[in-house]
């Protein structure tokens, strides 16, 4: 029943939107906080980590 609402509609778009938002937020936080020195490096590293974690979630999700 994961990925589907009670009324039967699929949540794929909502899940993708949440993933895109999390990647953008991680990138923005990395740019402004700059924990790795350079803002661009920090944005790339944190955005990359968010992207990889979201991709891994999709790869290991159980399909029906």
One Martini backbone bead per residue (centre of mass of N, CA, C, O) as a GRO file, in nm:
protein
   64
    1UNK     BB    1   0.051   0.067  -0.002
    2UNK     BB    2   0.286   0.206  -0.093
    3UNK     BB    3   0.235   0.494  -0.292
    4UNK     BB    4  -0.072   0.511  -0.190
    5UNK     BB    5  -0.377   0.608  -0.162
    6UNK     BB    6  -0.692   0.550  -0.050
    7UNK     BB    7  -0.817   0.638  -0.344
    8UNK     BB    8  -0.567   0.517  -0.552
    9UNK     BB    9  -0.362   0.723  -0.585
   10UNK     BB   10  -0.062   0.821  -0.688
   11UNK     BB   11   0.269   0.936  -0.528
   12UNK     BB   12   0.509   0.994  -0.723
   13UNK     BB   13   0.514   1.306  -0.753
   14UNK     BB   14   0.543   1.373  -0.450
   15UNK     BB   15   0.811   1.224  -0.407
   16UNK     BB   16   0.975   1.382  -0.617
   17UNK     BB   17   0.929   1.662  -0.494
   18UNK     BB   18   1.062   1.599  -0.222
   19UNK     BB   19   1.341   1.532  -0.340
   20UNK     BB   20   1.394   1.803  -0.480
   21UNK     BB   21   1.367   1.977  -0.225
   22UNK     BB   22   1.595   1.843  -0.060
   23UNK     BB   23   1.822   1.914  -0.256
   24UNK     BB   24   1.783   2.224  -0.254
   25UNK     BB   25   1.819   2.264   0.050
   26UNK     BB   26   2.102   2.140   0.075
   27UNK     BB   27   2.235   2.338  -0.121
   28UNK     BB   28   2.164   2.602   0.028
   29UNK     BB   29   2.294   2.533   0.296
   30UNK     BB   30   2.579   2.487   0.182
   31UNK     BB   31   2.620   2.772   0.068
   32UNK     BB   32   2.562   2.947   0.337
   33UNK     BB   33   2.734   2.773   0.547
   34UNK     BB   34   3.006   2.644   0.457
   35UNK     BB   35   3.165   2.370   0.589
   36UNK     BB   36   3.400   2.339   0.332
   37UNK     BB   37   3.440   2.661   0.274
   38UNK     BB   38   3.324   2.658  -0.004
   39UNK     BB   39   3.015   2.715  -0.131
   40UNK     BB   40   3.025   2.528  -0.383
   41UNK     BB   41   3.133   2.276  -0.248
   42UNK     BB   42   2.914   2.248  -0.031
   43UNK     BB   43   2.674   2.231  -0.224
   44UNK     BB   44   2.771   1.980  -0.379
   45UNK     BB   45   2.798   1.782  -0.146
   46UNK     BB   46   2.512   1.805  -0.015
   47UNK     BB   47   2.351   1.758  -0.277
   48UNK     BB   48   2.477   1.479  -0.340
   49UNK     BB   49   2.387   1.336  -0.085
   50UNK     BB   50   2.083   1.378  -0.132
   51UNK     BB   51   2.070   1.236  -0.408
   52UNK     BB   52   2.178   0.958  -0.323
   53UNK     BB   53   1.965   0.899  -0.102
   54UNK     BB   54   1.720   0.914  -0.292
   55UNK     BB   55   1.813   0.696  -0.491
   56UNK     BB   56   1.838   0.466  -0.283
   57UNK     BB   57   1.543   0.464  -0.205
   58UNK     BB   58   1.442   0.382  -0.492
   59UNK     BB   59   1.610   0.116  -0.527
   60UNK     BB   60   1.500  -0.019  -0.231
   61UNK     BB   61   1.222  -0.026  -0.307
   62UNK     BB   62   0.930  -0.185  -0.299
   63UNK     BB   63   0.760  -0.368  -0.523
   64UNK     BB   64   0.454  -0.501  -0.651
   0.00000   0.00000   0.00000
